């Protein structure tokens, strides 16, 4: 697939020009790649990655193939994944709101297949069928719409479900060098009132032996999982895992000091009343109780592609430039040993 994508991409025009009569071959190769990825993830699930330092952290791409190419050209020696001595961690939101969501995610999966110890992909809030399948909101820039455009409705529908099956098993978060916590959205709320520090350590809920991966965080799919639990104790455990996953993928830092907060420093995001926001207090509690120094997250567009907030303990990175025509830059973070980070601004106003 990497050879096909490279041959078809026209960087000056930011478009793909596939040779005629190659649709079925591309469909076959894409399905094979998705099935191979899914098979590996189902056999050895890992929802909380542990990575060494010297790791690049990439934020939201939202179908910007140009930005993905620019980032990889900065990281990969001679464009070869096998020559890359560092790791690449992507924080999710590969699809929707951009022209090339299919190509972005397929390229990353192909690189992951070639460099399994180099490329790591987290799940974002758009890696959910209820979001990336929402053509009423995103139209032809939704993942579902792009699957239709590439391969027609019947084949596109089948491919979309394969994408979403892979999304189900993507890791939710990562820790770099035991110091830097990385996820797409933010930190989790507590389940009830914590009485001791150990009550705030919720990440063990992501242990593969006990964690149930969610095909979607919304609607009937969640209800179906709850109905499958034979005891109330298991239902409660699933609800706690759902809240943890939802907050890690969806929550945001508070916008102002005047935002109303609960006793633990959580409020409501301006994104939606069901989405949490978190203050300096909440961040400090979470990071200190997990022995982390810093959190890196995506989920929000930033003018420079980067922003430091919450007592300088939260870095937001957004790697899609000119997002929705806003002429913002694309950001990238490099995590070195002992939690030292380098902030990189790569491009401005040139994204796909």
C-alpha positions in Angstrom: 0.0 0.0 0.0 2.8 2.4 0.7 4.1 2.1 -2.9 0.6 2.7 -4.3 0.0 5.7 -2.0 3.4 7.2 -2.9 2.8 6.8 -6.7 -0.7 8.2 -6.6 -0.1 11.3 -4.4 0.4 14.7 -6.0 1.8 16.8 -3.2 1.7 20.1 -5.2 -2.0 19.7 -5.6 -2.6 17.7 -2.4 -4.6 15.0 -4.2 -4.4 11.4 -5.2 -4.5 10.2 -8.8 -4.9 6.5 -8.9 -4.4 4.6 -12.2 -7.6 3.4 -13.9 -9.0 0.0 -13.1 -7.0 -0.4 -9.8 -9.9 0.0 -7.4 -10.4 -3.7 -6.7 -6.7 -4.2 -6.1 -6.6 -1.3 -3.6 -9.7 -2.6 -1.9 -8.2 -6.1 -1.6 -4.9 -4.7 -0.2 -6.7 -2.4 2.2 -8.9 -5.2 3.5 -5.9 -7.5 4.0 -4.0 -4.8 5.9 -7.0 -4.1 8.2 -7.6 -7.8 8.8 -4.0 -8.5 9.6 -3.9 -5.6 12.0 -7.1 -6.7 13.7 -5.9 -10.2 14.0 -2.7 -9.1 15.8 -4.5 -6.7 18.1 -7.1 -9.2 19.1 -4.4 -11.8 19.8 -2.4 -9.4 22.0 -4.5 -6.4 23.1 -2.8 -3.5 24.9 -4.8 -0.5 25.9 -2.1 1.3 27.9 1.2 1.4 26.1 4.6 1.8 27.9 7.2 3.4 25.6 10.8 4.4 26.2 12.0 8.0 25.7 13.1 9.5 22.4 9.5 9.3 21.1 7.8 11.7 18.7 4.2 12.5 19.6 1.8 13.4 16.7 -1.5 15.1 17.4 -4.8 15.1 15.4 -4.4 14.7 11.6 -8.0 14.7 10.5 -7.3 13.4 7.0 -4.4 15.8 6.3 -2.1 13.6 4.2 0.1 16.6 3.4 0.8 17.2 7.1 1.4 13.5 7.7 3.9 13.4 4.9 5.6 16.6 6.2 5.9 15.1 9.7 7.3 11.8 8.4 9.8 13.6 6.2 11.1 15.3 9.4 11.3 12.0 11.4 12.2 9.2 9.0 15.8 9.0 7.6 15.5 8.8 3.8 11.8 8.1 4.3 12.5 4.6 5.6 10.8 3.4 8.7 13.5 0.7 9.2 16.1 3.4 9.7 14.2 5.4 12.3 15.9 5.1 15.8 13.0 6.9 17.6 9.4 5.9 18.1 6.3 7.6 16.7 3.2 7.8 18.8 0.0 9.2 17.2 -2.8 10.4 19.5 -5.8 9.6 17.3 -8.3 11.5 15.2 -6.8 10.3 11.9 -10.1 10.7 10.0 -13.0 13.1 9.4 -13.0 16.8 8.5 -10.2 16.3 6.0 -10.0 14.9 2.5 -7.7 11.9 3.0 -8.7 10.1 6.2 -8.6 6.7 4.5 -5.2 7.3 3.1 -3.8 8.7 6.4 -4.9 5.8 8.5 -3.9 3.2 5.8 -0.4 4.7 5.6 0.0 4.6 9.3 -1.2 1.0 9.5 1.2 0.0 6.7 4.1 1.8 8.6 3.0 0.0 11.8 3.1 -3.3 10.0 6.7 -2.6 8.8 7.9 -1.1 12.0 5.8 -2.6 14.9 8.3 -1.4 17.5 8.5 2.1 16.0 4.9 3.2 15.2 2.2 3.3 17.8 -1.4 4.4 17.2 -3.9 5.5 19.9 -7.6 5.9 19.6 -9.2 9.3 19.3 -12.8 10.3 19.8 -13.3 10.2 16.0 -12.3 6.6 15.9 -15.9 5.6 16.7 -18.5 4.5 14.2 -21.1 6.9 15.7 -18.7 9.8 14.9 -16.8 8.9 11.8 -20.0 7.4 10.3 -21.9 10.6 10.8 -22.4 11.8 7.2 -25.0 14.2 8.3 -22.4 16.2 10.1 -19.2 15.5 8.1 -20.6 14.6 4.7 -18.0 13.4 2.2 -15.2 14.3 4.7 -16.4 11.6 7.1 -14.6 8.2 7.0 -17.8 6.5 5.9 -18.3 9.1 3.1 -14.7 8.5 1.9 -15.1 4.7 1.9 -18.2 5.2 -0.3 -16.3 7.6 -2.6 -13.4 5.3 -3.0 -15.1 1.9 -3.4 -18.9 2.4 -3.8 -21.6 1.9 -1.2 -21.5 -1.9 -0.9 -17.7 -2.3 -0.7 -17.4 1.0 1.1 -19.8 -0.2 3.9 -17.8 -3.4 4.4 -14.5 -1.5 4.5 -15.9 1.0 7.0 -16.9 -1.7 9.4 -13.4 -3.2 9.1 -11.9 0.2 10.0 -14.2 0.4 13.0 -13.2 -3.1 14.1 -9.6 -2.0 14.2 -10.5 1.2 16.0 -12.1 -0.9 18.8 -8.7 -2.4 19.7 -6.5 0.7 19.4 -4.8 1.6 22.7 -6.4 4.3 24.8 -3.3 5.9 26.3 0.5 5.6 26.6 3.2 6.4 29.1 6.6 7.5 27.9 9.6 6.9 30.1 7.3 6.3 33.1 7.0 10.1 33.3 4.9 11.4 30.5 1.2 10.4 30.1 -0.3 10.6 26.6 -3.9 10.3 25.5 -6.2 11.9 23.0 -8.5 13.9 25.3 -7.8 14.3 29.0 -7.8 12.8 32.4 -10.6 10.7 33.9 -13.1 11.7 36.6 -13.3 9.7 39.8 -15.9 7.0 40.3 -17.6 8.4 43.4 -15.7 10.3 46.1 -12.1 9.1 46.5 -11.1 8.5 50.1 -7.4 7.8 49.5 -4.9 8.3 46.7 -5.3 4.8 45.4 -9.0 5.6 44.6 -7.8 8.0 41.9 -5.6 5.5 40.2 -8.0 4.4 37.5 -5.6 3.3 34.7 -5.4 -0.3 35.9 -9.0 -0.6 34.6 -7.3 -0.8 31.1 -5.7 -4.1 32.0 -6.5 -6.4 29.0 -7.6 -9.3 31.1 -10.4 -7.3 32.6 -11.0 -4.4 30.2 -13.8 -4.8 27.7 -13.0 -2.8 24.4 -15.9 -0.7 23.3 -16.8 -0.8 19.6 -18.5 2.5 20.2 -19.0 4.7 23.3 -22.5 5.6 22.3 -26.0 4.0 22.0 -27.0 0.4 21.5 -23.5 -1.0 21.4 -22.8 0.1 25.0 -26.2 -1.2 26.1 -25.5 -4.5 24.4 -22.3 -4.9 26.3 -24.0 -4.1 29.6 -26.7 -6.7 28.9 -24.0 -9.3 28.4 -22.6 -8.9 32.0 -24.0 -11.7 34.2 -23.6 -9.8 37.6 -24.2 -6.3 38.9 -20.5 -6.2 39.9 -19.4 -6.8 36.4 -21.9 -4.2 35.1 -20.4 -1.6 37.5 -16.9 -2.5 36.4 -18.0 -2.0 32.7 -19.6 1.4 33.6 -16.4 2.5 35.3 -14.3 1.4 32.3 -16.7 3.2 30.0 -16.4 6.5 31.9 -12.6 6.1 32.0 -12.5 5.6 28.2 -14.9 8.4 27.5 -13.0 10.9 29.6 -9.6 9.9 28.1 -10.9 10.4 24.6 -13.2 13.4 25.0 -12.4 15.7 27.9 -10.7 19.1 27.7 -8.9 21.5 30.0 -11.0 24.2 31.5 -11.1 27.4 29.5 -11.1 30.0 32.3 -10.6 30.2 36.0 -14.2 31.2 36.3 -15.5 27.9 35.0 -17.7 26.1 37.7 -15.9 23.1 39.1 -16.7 20.3 41.6 -14.6 19.6 44.7 -12.0 17.6 42.7 -11.5 20.2 40.0 -13.7 18.8 37.2 -16.4 20.8 35.3 -18.3 20.6 32.1 -16.6 21.2 28.7 -17.9 23.8 26.3 -17.9 20.9 23.8 -21.0 19.3 25.3 -22.6 19.1 28.8 -21.8 15.3 29.0 -18.1 16.0 28.4 -15.8 16.8 31.4 -13.3 19.6 31.7 -10.4 19.4 34.1 -8.6 22.1 36.1 -5.0 22.5 37.4 -6.2 20.9 40.6 -7.5 17.8 38.8 -4.4 17.5 36.6 -2.0 17.8 39.6 -4.0 15.1 41.5 -4.0 12.7 38.6 -0.3 13.2 37.6 1.0 13.1 41.2 -0.9 10.0 42.1 0.4 8.2 39.1 3.9 9.6 39.5 3.8 11.4 36.2 5.5 14.7 35.4 3.4 15.8 32.4 0.5 15.0 30.1 0.5 15.3 26.3 -2.9 15.3 24.6 -4.5 16.4 21.3 -8.2 16.9 20.7 -8.1 20.7 20.2 -6.9 22.9 17.4 -4.2 25.4 18.5 -3.0 28.4 16.4 0.7 27.3 16.7 -0.2 23.6 16.7 0.9 23.5 20.4 -0.2 24.9 23.7 1.1 24.5 27.3 -1.5 24.9 30.1 -2.7 23.7 33.5 0.3 24.7 35.6 2.5 23.9 32.7 1.8 20.2 33.1 -0.4 19.8 30.0 0.8 20.0 26.4 -1.8 20.1 23.7 -0.5 19.1 20.2 -2.5 19.4 17.0 -0.8 18.2 13.8 -3.3 19.2 11.1 -2.4 22.6 9.7 -4.9 25.0 8.1 -7.6 23.1 9.9 -11.0 24.0 8.4 -9.2 27.0 6.7 -8.0 28.5 10.0 -4.4 28.9 8.9 -3.0 27.3 12.1 0.3 25.6 12.2 1.0 21.8 12.7 2.7 20.8 15.9 4.8 17.9 17.0 6.4 17.0 20.4 9.6 15.1 21.0 10.0 13.4 24.4 13.6 12.9 25.5 15.0 11.1 28.5 13.9 12.2 32.0 10.7 13.8 30.7 12.4 16.6 28.8 10.4 17.7 25.8 11.0 19.6 22.6 8.1 21.5 20.9 8.2 21.7 17.1 6.1 23.8 14.8 6.3 22.3 11.3 4.0 24.1 8.9 1.5 26.9 8.7 -1.5 27.2 6.5 -0.6 24.3 4.2 -2.6 21.4 5.5 -4.9 19.1 3.6 
